[in-house]
Amino acid sequence: MPTIDQVIDALRPVEDPELRRSIVDLGMLRDVRVNDDGQVAVVVALTVAGCPLRQEITNRVTGAVNALAGVAGVLVTA
């Protein structure tokens, strides 16, 4: 099971598709929780309401977190 710090490190390379900067560096990562069963919940604040790239950001976050050992599932709230 990954730690919160490992999840955050895995998300550093994930970029906002429009701004081309890390969602971590931009302060878009609002919350990370890891349950005992390996489920990871991530809350991402979008740059604009109704962001047309919401699904792309969700896919990038999900892919980055799923690559970590011990992750049983990922729930992204954007």
N, C-alpha and C positions, 0 to 999 in steps of 0.2 A: 504494500500500500504506500503510495507516495505521500510526502509531507506537503504542507501548504507552500513552503519555500520551493520545493521541487516543481510544483505546479506553476508557480509564478515564474520561475526560471524557464520552464518550457514555453510559457506564453510571451516571453521577451521578443522572440523573433517574429511573432504574429503582428503584422502591420495593418493599420487602417488602410483600406484600398484607395481611398481618396487622398489622404494626407501622406501616405507612404512612410509613416513613423510607427514605432512600436506602440501597441495599445497600453502596455505597462508604462512606458515613458510619457505617454499622453495623459495618464491618469484615468483611463477608461475602465480599468479593472477595479471594480468596486468591492467585490467580496469573493473569497474562495473558501470552500468548506470541503473537507474530506471525511466521509463517514467510515465507521469501522469495517464496513463490508466492501470498501474500495470505490464507492460511488462518489463522484466529484461534482460539486455544484459551483458554477462560476457565474457571477453577475457582471455584465459589461454595460457601461453607460455609453450610449451612442452619441455621436457628435451633434446630430439633429434628430428631432422627433420625426418618426415615419421614415427613417433612413432607408433609402432604396437598396443599400448594400447590407442590410441586416442579415440576410441569409448567408451571404459570403463571409461575413465576420463570424457568424455562428459556426459555419463549416470549418473555418480556419482554427478557431478555438477548440472545437471538438477534436479535430485531427491532431492538434498539438498535444492535448491532454491525453487522448487515447494512446499515444505513442509511449507514454510512461508505463513502466512495469507496475503491475498490481492494480491498474485501473479497471474496475468492473463496468463502469458506465459513466457518462458525462451528461449533465443537464446544464444547458447554457440559457440564461435569462438575459435578453438584450432589450 
